[in-house]
Amino acid sequence: MELIAETPYRFRIPRPGRMRVPGIVYASSALLPDVHADKSLEQVANVATLPGIVLASYAMPDVHWGYGFPIGGVAATDVTDGGVVSPGGVGFDISCGVRLLVARLDRDELATRLAPLMDTLSHTVPRGLHRGSPSKLSGRAQLEKVLLGGARHAVESGNGVGRDLQRCEDGGEVDGADPGQISFRAFERGLGQLGSLGSGNHFLEIQTVDGVYDDTAATTFGLRRHQVCVMVHCGSRGLGHQVCIDHVRTMEEAMARYGTWVPDRQLACSPVESREGRLSRGAGRGDELRSRQPATVHRDHAARVRSARERRPGLGLRRVPQPRDDRNA
């Protein structure tokens, strides 16, 4: 694959074959993936074949191999020019993301409390491939309320505080969700996993601020050097994964009808305004599950970390504010 260095931190993949736009990779030479061992740059080129894609298929510095889209891949399509929605682009782990809580403690103050705190967290937060949910949901109707209510439902259920909603994208809930488009299997997988951390690269870490490079940003987020933080990284677990599987299959069957070709079946897509596109957006679009079920998972973890704090007092955890989410701009 040809990779042209435009600047020390911007590389371009030219447009051979069926690519509609170039690929643009933002990274240093040291961060660039090994093209022989990592297929993510090939995925950047594949994304550039999507109908209606505008400007470029982008990759962020953390780019690595994903499903259809690379992890760290970014693309936009123009609805008026045949733009498509691709469930693989939304993600198999819909809304996999990070939340940060900050503590009153500095690093030195944490030293004597760290071991018992980690023991408490270990017993409090379910984690691992098949570990169950701390939230005992009775059935589909209750999980639908979680999906529709998002983070607000979590706060109203005692898993968070009102300030969390002010510091969450879109206030923790977004219009347009349609749980009726979510399959029985997706609900079945989600019922037993709400509030669990999962496996893979998901984590809950006790961290400290090693250095401050932007004083204004640090002040906005309420961060200072040596401050103790808790970072939670998780996603939508089996529910989001199943939503993506279901709609990839639906769109794969529909592509011939729309005359669409993609180089990877995991990039299966349909026009945004098509029946399949509307159903996908209602069931698993980024706006719905990103700010709902996973947000509730994050809030639930935050509540459990706070619970651990109460057993090991002195942390004084609070959530940092989120930057404005202009995903729909």
Stockholm file with secondary structure:
# STOCKHOLM 1.0

chainA/1-329         MELIAETPYRFRIPRPGRMRVPGIVYASSALLPDVHADKSLEQVANVATLPGIVLASYAMPDVHWGYGFPIGGVAATDVTDGGVVSPGGVGFDISCGVRLLVARLDRDELATRLAPLMDTLSHTVPRGLHRGSPSKLSGRAQLEKVLLGGARHAVESGNGVGRDLQRCEDGGEVDGADPGQISFRAFERGLGQLGSLGSGNHFLEIQTVDGVYDDTAATTFGLRRHQVCVMVHCGSRGLGHQVCIDHVRTMEEAMARYGTWVPDRQLACSPVESREGRLSRGAGRGDELRSRQPATVHRDHAARVRSARERRPGLGLRRVPQPRDDRNA
#=GR chainA/1-329 SS CCCEEEETTEEEECCCTTCSSCEEEECCTTTSCCTTTCCHHHHHHHHTTSTTBCSCEEEEEEEECCSSSCEEEECCBCGGGTCEECHHHHTTTTTCEEEEEEEEEEHHHHTTTHHHHHHHHHHHSCCSSSCCCSSCCCSHHHHHHHHHHHHHHHHHTTSSCHHHHHTSGGGGCCTTCCGGGSCHHHHHHHHTTTTCCCSTTCEEEEEECCCCSCHHHHHHHTCCTTEEEEEEEECCHHHHHHHHHHHHHHHHHHHHHHTCCCSSGGGCCEETTSHHHHHHHHHHCHHHHHHSHHHHHHHHHHHHHHHHHHHSCSCCCEECCCCCCCTTC
#=GC SS_cons         CCCEEEETTEEEECCCTTCSSCEEEECCTTTSCCTTTCCHHHHHHHHTTSTTBCSCEEEEEEEECCSSSCEEEECCBCGGGTCEECHHHHTTTTTCEEEEEEEEEEHHHHTTTHHHHHHHHHHHSCCSSSCCCSSCCCSHHHHHHHHHHHHHHHHHTTSSCHHHHHTSGGGGCCTTCCGGGSCHHHHHHHHTTTTCCCSTTCEEEEEECCCCSCHHHHHHHTCCTTEEEEEEEECCHHHHHHHHHHHHHHHHHHHHHHTCCCSSGGGCCEETTSHHHHHHHHHHCHHHHHHSHHHHHHHHHHHHHHHHHHHSCSCCCEECCCCCCCTTC
//
